[in-house]
Amino acid sequence: MVKCLYCGKEVPDDSAHCPHCGAVSHFQRKGYRAGARRRFLFWFILLVLFSFFMAFWLPR
């Protein structure tokens, strides 16, 4: 159990919303945050590879 950031009452760890005030829970163990990290890593690597490609491909 964690405390809700908005109302301060106890909220289960795996709950998506606070049952008391309805606010979105920021302490989810799984769900959006795990996917967001993976997407960020994918786009970051893609950007780095693109940057290296453009640095060597463009005329000097």
DSSP file (Angstrom, degrees, kcal/mol; ACC not computed):
  #  RESIDUE AA STRUCTURE BP1 BP2  ACC     N-H-->O    O-->H-N    N-H-->O    O-->H-N    TCO  KAPPA ALPHA  PHI   PSI    X-CA   Y-CA   Z-CA
    1    1 A M              0   0    0      0, 0.0     2,-0.3     0, 0.0     9,-0.1   0.000 360.0 360.0 360.0 139.7    0.0    0.0    0.0
    2    2 A V  E     -A   11   0A   0      9,-2.7     9,-3.4     7,-0.1     2,-0.4  -0.851 360.0-101.6-127.7 165.6    1.2    3.5   -0.8
    3    3 A K  E     -A   10   0A   0     -2,-0.3     7,-0.2     7,-0.2     2,-0.2  -0.715  35.4-113.7 -91.4 140.3   -0.3    6.9   -0.1
    4    4 A C     >  -     0   0    0      5,-2.6     4,-1.0    -2,-0.4    21,-0.1  -0.475  16.7-138.1 -67.7 138.4   -2.2    8.9   -2.7
    5    5 A L  T  4 S+     0   0    0     -2,-0.2    -1,-0.1     1,-0.1    20,-0.1   0.734  99.0  39.1 -69.9 -21.8   -0.4   12.0   -3.8
    6    6 A Y  T  4 S+     0   0    0      3,-0.1    -1,-0.1    17,-0.0    -2,-0.0   0.877 131.3  17.0 -99.1 -45.2   -3.6   14.0   -3.9
    7    7 A C  T  4 S-     0   0    0      2,-0.1    -2,-0.1    16,-0.0     3,-0.1   0.636  89.2-131.3-106.9 -15.6   -5.7   12.9   -0.9
    8    8 A G     <  +     0   0    0     -4,-1.0     2,-0.1     1,-0.3    -3,-0.1   0.494  60.5 131.5  82.5   3.4   -3.1   11.1    1.3
    9    9 A K        -     0   0    0      1,-0.1    -5,-2.6    -6,-0.1    -1,-0.3  -0.477  67.4 -85.0 -88.3 162.5   -5.1    8.0    1.8
   10   10 A E  E     -A    3   0A   0     -7,-0.2    -7,-0.2    -2,-0.1    -1,-0.1  -0.432  45.9-174.8 -70.2 135.4   -3.8    4.4    1.4
   11   11 A V  E     -A    2   0A   0     -9,-3.4    -9,-2.7    -2,-0.2     7,-0.1  -0.988  30.2-107.1-130.0 137.7   -4.0    3.0   -2.2
   12   12 A P    >   -     0   0    0      0, 0.0     3,-1.2     0, 0.0     0, 0.0  -0.317  30.2-120.3 -61.0 149.5   -3.1   -0.5   -3.3
   13   13 A D  T 3  S+     0   0    0      1,-0.3    16,-0.3    15,-0.1    14,-0.0   0.853 110.1  44.8 -60.0 -37.9    0.1   -0.8   -5.3
   14   14 A D  T 3  S+     0   0    0     14,-0.2    -1,-0.3    15,-0.1     2,-0.3   0.345  85.4 116.8 -94.1   7.6   -1.5   -2.2   -8.4
   15   15 A S    <   -     0   0    0     -3,-1.2    12,-0.2     1,-0.1     3,-0.1  -0.557  52.6-155.8 -78.3 137.6   -4.4    0.2   -8.5
   16   16 A A  S    S+     0   0    0     -2,-0.3     9,-2.7     1,-0.1     2,-0.3   0.774  79.7  25.1 -81.1 -27.6   -4.6    2.5  -11.6
   17   17 A H  B    S-B   24   0B   0      7,-0.3     7,-0.2     9,-0.0    -1,-0.1  -0.951  89.3-100.8-135.8 153.6   -6.7    5.1   -9.7
   18   18 A C     >  -     0   0    0      5,-2.9     4,-1.7    -2,-0.3    -7,-0.1  -0.608  25.3-147.2 -71.5 127.1   -7.2    6.1   -6.1
   19   19 A P  T  4 S+     0   0    0      0, 0.0    -1,-0.1     0, 0.0    -8,-0.1   0.682  94.5  48.7 -70.5 -15.0  -10.5    4.6   -4.9
   20   20 A H  T  4 S+     0   0    0    -10,-0.1    -9,-0.0     3,-0.1    -2,-0.0   0.904 131.1   8.7 -90.7 -48.3  -11.1    7.6   -2.6
   21   21 A C  T  4 S-     0   0    0      2,-0.1    -1,-0.0     0, 0.0     0, 0.0   0.568  91.8-122.8-113.3 -11.8  -10.6   10.6   -4.9
   22   22 A G     <  +     0   0    0     -4,-1.7     3,-0.1     1,-0.2     2,-0.0   0.513  57.2 149.5  84.3   4.8  -10.2    9.0   -8.3
   23   23 A A        -     0   0    0      1,-0.1    -5,-2.9    -6,-0.1    -1,-0.2  -0.357  56.5 -96.1 -71.1 152.4   -6.8   10.5   -9.1
   24   24 A V  B     -B   17   0B   0     -7,-0.2     2,-0.4     1,-0.1    -7,-0.3  -0.491  38.7-124.0 -69.0 134.0   -4.4    8.5  -11.3
   25   25 A S        -     0   0    0     -9,-2.7     3,-0.4    -2,-0.2    -1,-0.1  -0.669  19.0-167.1 -82.2 131.6   -2.0    6.4   -9.3
   26   26 A H  S    S+     0   0    0     -2,-0.4    -1,-0.1     1,-0.2   -10,-0.1   0.281  77.0  72.9 -98.3   8.3    1.7    7.2  -10.0
   27   27 A F        +     0   0    0    -12,-0.2    -1,-0.2   -14,-0.0     2,-0.1   0.011  60.7 144.9-113.6  27.4    3.0    4.1   -8.2
   28   28 A Q        -     0   0    0     -3,-0.4   -14,-0.2     1,-0.1     3,-0.1  -0.444  39.5-154.2 -69.0 137.0    1.9    1.4  -10.7
   29   29 A R  S    S+     0   0    0    -16,-0.3     2,-0.3    -2,-0.1    -1,-0.1   0.789  77.3  18.0 -81.4 -28.4    4.4   -1.5  -10.8
   30   30 A K  S    S+     0   0    0      3,-0.1     2,-0.5     4,-0.0     3,-0.2  -0.911  94.1  56.4-137.5 164.7    3.4   -2.5  -14.4
   31   31 A G  S  > S+     0   0    0     -2,-0.3     4,-1.3     1,-0.2     3,-0.3  -0.959 101.6   7.5 121.5-132.1    1.6   -1.0  -17.2
   32   32 A Y  H  > S+     0   0    0     -2,-0.5     4,-2.4     1,-0.2     5,-0.2   0.876 121.5  57.7 -61.6 -43.0    2.4    2.3  -19.1
   33   33 A R  H  > S+     0   0    0      1,-0.2     4,-1.8     2,-0.2    -1,-0.2   0.875 104.4  50.9 -61.9 -39.2    5.7    3.1  -17.4
   34   34 A A  H  > S+     0   0    0     -3,-0.3     4,-1.4     1,-0.2    -1,-0.2   0.915 114.1  44.9 -64.6 -41.6    7.4   -0.2  -18.4
   35   35 A G  H  X S+     0   0    0     -4,-1.3     4,-2.3     1,-0.2    -2,-0.2   0.839 108.5  57.5 -69.9 -33.4    6.3    0.3  -22.0
   36   36 A A  H  X S+     0   0    0     -4,-2.4     4,-2.5     2,-0.2    -1,-0.2   0.890 105.1  50.3 -66.0 -39.4    7.4    4.0  -22.0
   37   37 A R  H  X S+     0   0    0     -4,-1.8     4,-2.4     2,-0.2    -1,-0.2   0.912 111.3  48.7 -65.0 -42.0   10.9    3.1  -21.0
   38   38 A R  H  X S+     0   0    0     -4,-1.4     4,-2.1     2,-0.2    -2,-0.2   0.902 112.5  47.9 -65.1 -41.6   11.2    0.6  -23.8
   39   39 A R  H  X S+     0   0    0     -4,-2.3     4,-2.5     2,-0.2     5,-0.2   0.908 111.2  51.1 -65.8 -41.5    9.8    3.1  -26.3
   40   40 A F  H  X S+     0   0    0     -4,-2.5     4,-2.5     1,-0.2    -2,-0.2   0.931 110.5  48.8 -60.7 -45.5   12.2    5.8  -25.2
   41   41 A L  H  X S+     0   0    0     -4,-2.4     4,-2.4     2,-0.2     5,-0.2   0.903 110.9  51.1 -62.1 -41.9   15.2    3.4  -25.5
   42   42 A F  H  X S+     0   0    0     -4,-2.1     4,-2.3     1,-0.2    -2,-0.2   0.948 113.9  42.8 -59.4 -50.8   14.1    2.4  -29.0
   43   43 A W  H  X S+     0   0    0     -4,-2.5     4,-2.3     1,-0.2    -2,-0.2   0.846 112.7  53.8 -68.3 -33.3   13.8    6.0  -30.2
   44   44 A F  H  X S+     0   0    0     -4,-2.5     4,-2.3    -5,-0.2    -1,-0.2   0.936 111.0  45.0 -65.7 -46.3   17.0    7.0  -28.5
   45   45 A I  H  X S+     0   0    0     -4,-2.4     4,-2.6     1,-0.2     5,-0.2   0.908 112.8  51.8 -64.1 -41.2   19.0    4.2  -30.2
   46   46 A L  H  X S+     0   0    0     -4,-2.3     4,-2.4    -5,-0.2    -1,-0.2   0.906 110.2  48.8 -60.8 -42.1   17.4    5.1  -33.5
   47   47 A L  H  X S+     0   0    0     -4,-2.3     4,-2.4     2,-0.2    -2,-0.2   0.899 111.2  49.6 -65.4 -41.2   18.3    8.7  -33.1
   48   48 A V  H  X S+     0   0    0     -4,-2.3     4,-2.4     2,-0.2    -2,-0.2   0.929 112.3  47.3 -64.6 -44.8   21.9    7.9  -32.3
   49   49 A L  H  X S+     0   0    0     -4,-2.6     4,-2.5     1,-0.2    -2,-0.2   0.915 112.3  49.8 -62.9 -42.5   22.2    5.6  -35.2
   50   50 A F  H  X S+     0   0    0     -4,-2.4     4,-2.6    -5,-0.2    -1,-0.2   0.903 109.8  51.8 -61.6 -41.4   20.7    8.2  -37.5
   51   51 A S  H  X S+     0   0    0     -4,-2.4     4,-2.2     2,-0.2    -2,-0.2   0.917 111.0  46.7 -63.2 -44.3   23.1   10.8  -36.2
   52   52 A F  H  X S+     0   0    0     -4,-2.4     4,-1.7     2,-0.2     5,-0.2   0.918 112.3  51.0 -63.5 -42.5   26.1    8.6  -36.9
   53   53 A F  H  X S+     0   0    0     -4,-2.5     4,-2.0     1,-0.2    -2,-0.2   0.932 112.9  44.9 -59.9 -46.8   24.9    7.8  -40.3
   54   54 A M  H  X S+     0   0    0     -4,-2.6     4,-2.0     1,-0.2    -1,-0.2   0.849 108.9  57.1 -68.3 -34.1   24.3   11.5  -41.2
   55   55 A A  H  < S+     0   0    0     -4,-2.2    -1,-0.2     1,-0.2    -2,-0.2   0.870 117.0  33.8 -65.3 -36.4   27.7   12.5  -39.7
   56   56 A F  H  < S+     0   0    0     -4,-1.7    -2,-0.2    -5,-0.1    -1,-0.2   0.734 119.1  51.1 -91.0 -24.0   29.6   10.1  -42.0
   57   57 A W  H  < S+     0   0    0     -4,-2.0    -3,-0.2    -5,-0.2    -2,-0.2   0.843  89.6  86.2 -84.5 -35.4   27.3   10.3  -45.1
   58   58 A L  S  < S-     0   0    0     -4,-2.0     2,-0.0    -5,-0.2     0, 0.0  -0.368  88.6-104.1 -68.0 144.1   27.1   14.1  -45.4
   59   59 A P              0   0    0      0, 0.0    -1,-0.1     0, 0.0    -2,-0.1  -0.311 360.0 360.0 -66.4 152.4   29.9   15.7  -47.5
   60   60 A R              0   0    0     -4,-0.1    -2,-0.1    -3,-0.1    -3,-0.0   0.432 360.0 360.0-101.3 360.0   32.6   17.5  -45.6
